[in-house]
Amino acid sequence: MEEIVQFRIISCEMLEQYLKQDDILLLDLRSRDSYEQEHIPRAVWADWETLEDTIPSYLAGLPFNPIWIILYCDHGNTSLLTARDLARNGYPVISLGGGYAYWKKYQKGRHNT
């Protein structure tokens, strides 16, 4: 029987609220090139393929203890899988539904009103 893990999936509107907090860690799981071209403010690039193994040492190096680890990728699929794996290991994780593509649409819509 497979273990049930729980994590949150949030909208762009909710992400904006989380970004007002100091104690969150926002991780961009897209390619390094995509991250370097543009990313959500406060995001840090992370290699999703090794994140499950490297997250303990990464968190230990932070000057704060994040209440939430928020993940996003291009369209939301990789961040969902990664969130599941991290949640299975007890991390407080959230995934941005729709990923960076949804964020870009959301930001464009906000600036056109």
For each residue, the residues with C-beta under 8 A, 3 or more apart:
1:
2:
3: 88
4:
5: 84 87 88
6: 87
7: 83 84 86 87 93 94 95
8: 93 94 95
9: 80 94 95 96 97
10: 14 15 18 70 94 95 96 97
11: 14 15 97
12: 15 16 96 98 102 103 106 107
13: 16 17 106
14: 10 11 17 18
15: 10 11 12 18 19 40 70 96 103
16: 12 13 19 20
17: 13 14 20 21
18: 10 14 15 21 24 26 68 70 94
19: 15 16 24 26 40 41 42
20: 16 17
21: 17 18 24 67
22: 64
23: 64 65 66 67 68
24: 18 19 21 42 66 67 68 69 70
25: 44 59 62 66 68 69 70
26: 18 19 40 42 43 44 70 72
27: 43 44 45 46 51 69 70 71 72
28: 34 35 39 40 43 44 45 46 72 73 100
29: 46 47 48 51 71 72 73 78 79 82
30: 34 35 39 45 72 73 74 100
31: 34 35
32: 35 36 45 47
33: 36 37
34: 28 30 31 37 38 39 74 100
35: 28 30 31 32 39 43 45
36: 32 33 45
37: 33 34
38: 34
39: 28 30 34 35 43 45 100
40: 15 19 26 28 43 72 100 103
41: 19
42: 19 24 26
43: 26 27 28 35 39 40 72
44: 25 26 27 28
45: 27 28 30 32 35 36 39
46: 27 28 29 51 54 58
47: 29 32 50 51 54
48: 29 51 73 78 79 82
49:
50: 47 53 54
51: 27 29 46 47 48 54 55 82 86
52: 55 82 85 86 89
53: 50
54: 46 47 50 51 57 58
55: 51 52 58 59 69 86 91
56: 59 60
57: 54 60 61
58: 46 54 55 61 62
59: 25 55 56 62 65 66
60: 56 57
61: 57 58
62: 25 58 59 65 66
63:
64: 22 23
65: 23 59 62
66: 23 24 25 59 62 69 92
67: 21 23 24 92
68: 18 23 24 25 92 93 94
69: 24 25 27 55 66 86 91 92 93 94
70: 10 15 18 24 25 26 27 93 94 95 96
71: 27 29 79 82 83 86 93 94 95 96
72: 26 27 28 29 30 40 43 76 79 95 96 99 100 103
73: 28 29 30 48 76 77 78 79 82 99 100
74: 30 34 77 78 99 100 101
75: 98 99 100 101 102
76: 72 73 79 80 95 96 97 98 99 102
77: 73 74 80 81 99
78: 29 48 73 74 81 82 99
79: 29 48 71 72 73 76 82 83 95 96 99
80: 9 76 77 83 84 95
81: 77 78 84 85
82: 29 48 51 52 71 73 78 79 85 86 95
83: 7 71 79 80 86 87 93 94 95
84: 5 7 80 81 87 88
85: 52 81 82 88 89
86: 7 51 52 55 69 71 82 83 89 91 93
87: 5 6 7 83 84 90 91 93
88: 3 5 84 85
89: 52 85 86
90: 87
91: 55 69 86 87
92: 66 67 68 69
93: 7 8 68 69 70 71 83 86 87
94: 7 8 9 10 18 68 69 70 71 83
95: 7 8 9 10 70 71 72 76 79 80 82 83
96: 9 10 12 15 70 71 72 76 79 99 100 102 103
97: 9 10 11 76 102
98: 12 75 76 101 102 103 105
99: 72 73 74 75 76 77 78 79 96 102 103
100: 28 30 34 39 40 72 73 74 75 96 103 104
101: 74 75 98 104 105
102: 12 75 76 96 97 98 99 105 106
103: 12 15 40 72 96 98 99 100 106 107
104: 100 101 107 108
105: 98 101 102 108 109
106: 12 13 102 103 109 110
107: 12 103 104 110 111
108: 104 105 111 112
109: 105 106 112 113
110: 106 107 113
111: 107 108
112: 108 109
113: 109 110
